Amino acid sequence: MNSIFGLLLNLGMHIGSYSHLTKTSNYIYLLGNRKNFSIIDIQSILYQIKRTLFFLKELGKINSFLLFYHSNIQHFPFYFKLFLVHFLNIRYKQGFVDQPWSYGQLSNLFTQIRHLFYTLFYLDSDLKDNRKKIEYSFYNLFHRLLFFTLYKRLTGVSWLSNFNSVKKFWRFFFFFKYYSFCKDFPDSFIYLNGNNSQIPIVEAETMHIPSILVSNTSISSVGSSYFILSNVSSLIITLFYFILFMNSYNYGLLGHFIKK
């Protein structure tokens, strides 16, 4: 942990938010205040990181599925988001939400998916009483969307109006393309919170999904399973945590395959 200690100091993660914004539940992680800023106890950060990394290593041992999200993702440069999609989703086959969080994205996930698939794959009203389930895939979904967009346009309806009526399905298409948790919930939710939004954590808690929350002192730790105080507005710090978490997970995953 000494190398992590040095990285934390170099990244400036031992300084918290303004004192008047600090949540009372986070006082136990502080050394005190200086010039209206909360000073985080670096030892408490190391302890919380150690607990979190041990948890991720255990998840790796059972080949679990992780979902990553950063609340400020829409403000990050495109190339950085592209790197995270490649690093987390394509290379390590984990989930990564690269768009602003939608209400019910976890707590109402299956309901949304069921409704969209029902509309997409049961097009013929004559099959109401005897429907045959169509096995869905990336290409099947894409062809259905093209059919909806090109051949279901009513006479007199402009192409723009027609596209607006089906754009939610195209959004779902990209959701389907990048997020393999369409068929199941993640085993753990990793959330870097930079804008004080508690909604994703509340949804994870509602669905009984263990969550890892990385945030500053102005965010309450209530609802999260593991909580790390840190500055999460920096791209470097975001990258640091994502790589650190995946390294620990992969360490456990290596043991999983060795046992096999």
C-alpha positions in Angstrom: 0.0 0.0 0.0 3.0 2.3 0.2 3.0 2.9 -3.6 -0.7 3.8 -3.4 0.0 6.1 -0.5 2.5 8.0 -2.7 0.1 8.1 -5.6 -2.6 9.5 -3.4 -0.4 12.3 -2.2 0.8 13.1 -5.7 -2.7 13.2 -7.0 -3.8 15.6 -4.3 -6.6 13.4 -2.9 -6.0 14.3 0.7 -7.9 17.6 0.5 -11.7 17.6 0.9 -14.5 20.0 0.1 -15.3 23.3 1.8 -15.9 22.7 5.5 -19.5 24.0 5.4 -20.4 21.5 2.7 -18.9 18.4 4.5 -21.5 15.9 5.6 -21.5 15.1 9.2 -21.3 11.3 8.4 -17.8 11.9 6.9 -16.3 13.6 10.0 -14.8 10.2 11.0 -12.6 10.3 7.9 -11.1 13.8 8.6 -8.1 15.1 10.4 -9.7 18.5 10.7 -10.2 21.7 8.8 -7.7 24.3 7.4 -8.6 27.5 5.7 -12.3 26.4 5.3 -11.3 23.1 3.7 -11.8 19.6 5.2 -8.5 17.7 5.4 -9.0 14.0 4.8 -7.1 11.5 6.9 -4.9 9.7 4.4 -4.8 6.6 6.6 -8.6 6.3 6.5 -8.5 6.5 2.7 -5.9 3.7 2.6 -8.0 1.6 4.9 -11.2 2.1 2.8 -9.2 1.3 -0.4 -7.8 -1.8 1.1 -11.3 -3.0 2.0 -12.6 -2.2 -1.5 -9.8 -3.9 -3.3 -10.2 -7.1 -1.2 -13.9 -7.1 -2.1 -13.1 -6.7 -5.8 -10.6 -9.5 -5.7 -13.2 -11.8 -4.2 -15.6 -10.7 -7.0 -13.0 -11.6 -9.5 -12.6 -15.1 -8.0 -16.3 -15.8 -8.9 -16.0 -14.1 -12.3 -18.6 -11.4 -11.4 -19.9 -8.6 -13.6 -19.2 -5.0 -12.7 -20.9 -1.8 -13.8 -18.9 1.5 -13.8 -20.3 5.0 -13.9 -19.0 8.5 -13.4 -21.6 11.3 -12.8 -19.6 13.8 -14.8 -19.1 11.6 -17.8 -20.9 13.9 -20.2 -18.2 16.6 -19.5 -15.3 14.4 -20.3 -13.5 14.6 -23.6 -14.8 12.2 -26.3 -11.4 10.4 -26.6 -11.4 9.8 -22.8 -14.8 8.2 -22.9 -13.8 6.1 -25.9 -10.8 4.9 -24.0 -12.9 3.9 -21.0 -15.4 2.1 -23.3 -12.5 0.2 -24.8 -10.8 -0.5 -21.5 -13.8 -1.5 -19.4 -16.3 -2.9 -21.9 -14.4 -4.3 -24.8 -11.1 -5.4 -23.2 -12.5 -6.6 -19.8 -16.1 -7.2 -20.7 -17.5 -5.1 -17.9 -20.3 -2.6 -18.0 -19.7 1.1 -18.5 -22.4 3.8 -18.7 -21.1 6.5 -21.1 -24.2 8.7 -21.0 -25.9 10.7 -18.2 -27.8 8.5 -15.8 -31.5 7.8 -16.6 -34.0 7.5 -13.8 -34.7 3.8 -13.2 -31.7 2.6 -15.2 -31.1 -0.1 -12.5 -34.3 -0.2 -10.5 -36.6 -0.3 -13.6 -34.2 -2.0 -16.0 -36.1 -5.2 -16.8 -39.4 -3.3 -17.2 -37.9 -1.0 -19.8 -36.2 -3.8 -21.6 -39.3 -6.0 -21.6 -41.4 -3.2 -23.0 -38.9 -2.3 -25.8 -38.4 -6.0 -26.8 -42.1 -6.6 -26.8 -42.7 -3.7 -29.2 -39.8 -4.6 -31.4 -40.2 -8.3 -31.9 -44.0 -8.7 -31.8 -45.0 -6.5 -34.7 -47.9 -8.5 -36.1 -51.2 -8.0 -34.2 -52.5 -11.3 -35.7 -50.0 -13.1 -33.4 -51.6 -11.7 -30.3 -52.8 -15.1 -29.1 -50.0 -17.3 -30.5 -46.8 -15.4 -30.5 -43.5 -17.1 -31.3 -40.5 -15.8 -29.4 -37.8 -14.5 -31.7 -34.2 -15.0 -30.4 -32.7 -11.6 -30.1 -29.2 -10.6 -31.2 -27.3 -7.5 -32.1 -28.0 -8.0 -35.9 -31.6 -9.0 -35.3 -32.2 -5.9 -33.3 -30.5 -3.7 -35.9 -32.7 -5.1 -38.8 -35.8 -4.6 -36.8 -34.9 -1.0 -36.1 -34.3 -0.4 -39.8 -37.7 -1.9 -40.6 -39.4 0.4 -38.0 -37.6 3.4 -39.3 -37.9 2.9 -43.1 -41.1 0.9 -43.7 -43.4 1.9 -40.8 -43.6 5.5 -41.8 -47.2 6.6 -42.2 -48.2 8.5 -45.4 -47.8 12.2 -44.9 -45.5 11.9 -41.9 -42.1 13.5 -42.4 -38.9 11.5 -42.0 -37.8 13.7 -39.1 -41.1 13.1 -37.3 -40.9 9.5 -38.0 -37.3 9.2 -36.7 -38.3 11.1 -33.5 -41.0 8.6 -32.9 -38.5 5.7 -33.0 -35.4 7.3 -31.6 -35.9 5.8 -28.2 -35.4 2.4 -29.9 -32.1 3.6 -31.5 -31.0 4.7 -28.0 -31.8 1.3 -26.8 -29.8 -0.2 -29.7 -26.6 1.6 -28.5 -27.5 0.5 -25.0 -27.8 -3.1 -26.2 -24.5 -2.8 -28.2 -22.3 -1.6 -25.3 -23.9 -2.9 -22.1 -23.9 -6.7 -21.7 -26.0 -6.4 -18.5 -29.2 -6.3 -20.7 -29.9 -9.9 -19.6 -28.9 -9.6 -16.0 -28.0 -7.1 -13.2 -24.4 -6.3 -12.3 -22.9 -8.1 -9.3 -21.5 -4.8 -8.1 -21.9 -1.1 -9.0 -18.9 1.2 -9.0 -19.9 4.9 -8.9 -17.6 7.9 -9.0 -19.8 10.8 -7.9 -18.7 14.3 -8.7 -22.0 16.2 -8.8 -23.8 15.2 -5.6 -26.3 12.9 -7.3 -27.4 10.1 -5.0 -29.9 8.5 -7.4 -27.6 5.7 -8.8 -26.6 4.6 -5.3 -30.2 4.6 -4.1 -31.2 2.5 -7.1 -28.3 0.0 -6.4 -29.4 -0.2 -2.8 -33.0 -0.8 -3.8 -31.9 -3.7 -6.0 -29.6 -5.0 -3.3 -26.6 -4.6 -5.5 -23.3 -4.0 -3.6 -21.9 -0.6 -4.5 -18.6 1.2 -4.3 -18.9 4.9 -4.0 -15.9 7.2 -4.6 -16.7 10.8 -3.8 -15.7 14.0 -1.9 -16.7 15.0 1.6 -19.9 16.8 0.5 -21.5 13.5 -0.4 -23.2 11.2 2.1 -21.9 7.6 2.3 -25.4 6.4 3.2 -26.6 3.6 0.9 -23.1 2.6 -0.3 -21.5 -0.7 0.6 -17.9 0.7 0.3 -17.1 4.4 0.5 -13.8 6.1 -0.5 -13.3 9.8 0.0 -11.5 11.4 -2.9 -11.5 14.2 -5.5 -13.2 12.7 -8.5 -13.3 15.7 -10.9 -9.9 14.9 -12.4 -9.5 12.7 -15.4 -6.2 11.4 -13.9 -7.9 10.4 -10.7 -10.8 8.8 -12.5 -8.3 6.7 -14.6 -6.3 5.9 -11.4 -9.3 4.4 -9.7 -10.7 2.5 -12.7 -7.3 0.9 -13.4 -6.8 0.2 -9.7 -10.2 -1.5 -9.3 -9.8 -3.6 -12.5 -6.3 -4.7 -11.5 -7.6 -6.0 -8.1 -10.5 -7.7 -9.9 -8.3 -9.3 -12.4 -6.0 -10.6 -9.7 -8.9 -12.5 -8.2 -10.0 -13.5 -11.7 -6.6 -15.1 -12.4 -7.1 -17.3 -9.3 -10.6 -18.2 -10.7 -9.1 -19.6 -13.9 -6.1 -21.3 -12.2 -8.6 -23.3 -10.0 -10.3 -24.4 -13.1 
